[in-house]
């Protein structure tokens, strides 16, 4: 990844200005300088048009789940955006592509992974393109622990308070870096 030029969506995603929405974005990487790549990704997310980062979690380290490879570094960003969810996802995918992200198979090691976890209190069911809340977030300690660091009152639509999901994940390693 290079530069911090604004990342604007290419799709229209709706006409006119939109009311700001708070969204949660999960960040992960386990190839190369994963920690450095996440720090740079926070800046790139903040540069997305009509979007600003309100909070950045610290970095967390976790073992891969349903995958092989080195440990992941993970984090969560809380953003305020005027983009619709699909345009925000498109901007995140472009940041991943700029970081050299490849998708050779499900759960492959990653230079950068950016997931739209929450988009306000919306429930979006448009697979395979977008499902919000992220369908596996409630079962992933590496998502919930950094999310709760920056949004302790976070609620997962259709599930309930994120804090209520953490105890069931005690067997998953997710440690602050």
N, C-alpha and C positions, 0 to 999 in steps of 0.2 A: 504494500500500500504506500502510496506516496501522495503528498499534498493534502491540503484540507479545503479544497474548493467545495462550495455547496453542492450537494447531491440533490437534484430536482427530479421528481418523477416524470416519466415520459407519458404516462396515461393521464387522461383528463380527470377521471375519478369523480366527476361532479362539477357543476358550474358554480361560480361565485365563492365568496369567502365562507368558511365553515367555522362553527363554534369550536373553540379549543377543546381537545379531549386529552386526558391523561392516559398514557399507555406504558406498559412495562415491556422491556426488551431484554431477553436473555442473551448473554455473550458467552462464547466458549471457544477454546482452541487447544489443540494438543500437538501441533507440529511447529518446528522452528522456535522462535522466541515468542511463545504463547502469551506470556505476561505482557511483553512489549506490544504485541499485536492488539491485545485487549485495550491497553491504555490508548493506543492510536485510534481504535474503533470508537471509543467514547467520544473523541474529538470529531471523528467523521460523522457520527450520529448527530452531534450538536450542530454540524454544518448542513444537515439536511434542510432544504427549504421549508419554511413555515413550521419548524420544529426546534425545540430547545430542550437540552438535558436539564432536568430539575435536580436530580440526585443520581449519584454513582455509588454503587456498593464497593466495598473493598474486593480484592481478588480472593478467590477460593480455589482450593485444589481438590480434585475428586478423581476416583478411579473410573475408567470407562464402564458403562453399563450396556450390556448386550453388544459389546464391541471389544476389539483388541487395540493395543497401541499404548503409547505413554499416557500418563495422567493428564487430565484436562485442567486448565485454568478456566474459571467461570466467574461471571459477574452479572449484575443486573443494572440497567439504566431505567430510571423513571423519566419519561419525556412528556412535554406538552406539545401537541401538534394540531395543526389545522388540516392536515392531510387525512383523507379517508384511509381506512385500514389497508385497502389493496394498494394504494399509492405508497403508503409507508412501507409495506412489505417489499414493493418493487425497489424502493430506494435502499432498503437493507440488503437486498440481493445484489444490487450493484456494488455496494461496499464489500460484500463477500467476494464477488468476482474480482474486484480490484486487488483483493488480498490473495488471489490465486486459488480460491476455493474450487475444488473439484468434487463431483458427486459420483464416483465410480460405482458405489454400492451403498446400501442403507447402513448408516452408522460408521462409515469409513472415517479414518483419522482426518482431522480438519485443520487447515490454516486459520480459518475463522468461521464461526457459526453464529448467526444472528437470528433469534426466534422472536416473533411477536407473541408474547405471552398473554397479555391483557390489553384490551382496547376499551377504556372506560368500563362500563358494566355490560358491554355488548357481548352477545353470543352470535358468532358468525360460523355458519356451517356451509363451506364452499370447497369441499375436498376435490381434488388433491391440492388446490392452490392455497387455501387458507381455512384454518379452523381456529377459532378463538372462543374461549380460552384455549391455550395450547393443550392438546389432548393428553399429554403425558406429564404436564407440569406438577400436578398434585402428587405424583409418585416419584418425584426426583428431588432428593435433598439438595443437590447442587443448584437447583433452581429456587427452591423455597427458602433456604437459609440466606442467600444474598438478597432475595426479594424482601424478606422480613427485616433485614438490616436497614433498608431504605424506605420500606412501606410496612411498618409493623401492623397496621390495621387492614392490610390488603385482603380483599375478598375475591374468591374465584367464583364467577357466576355459574350457578347450577351446582356448586359444591359447598361453598361456605367459606368461613375465614381460613386463610392460608395457614395461620398459626395452628389451627386444629388438625392439620395434616402431618405436621412434622414428627410427632411422636411415633407414628407408624413407620417412619423411615430411619429409625435408630440404627439399623444395620448398614446403612449406606454411609460411606466416608465422604465428608465434605468439610474440609478444614480451612480456616482463614490462612492466607499466606502472609 
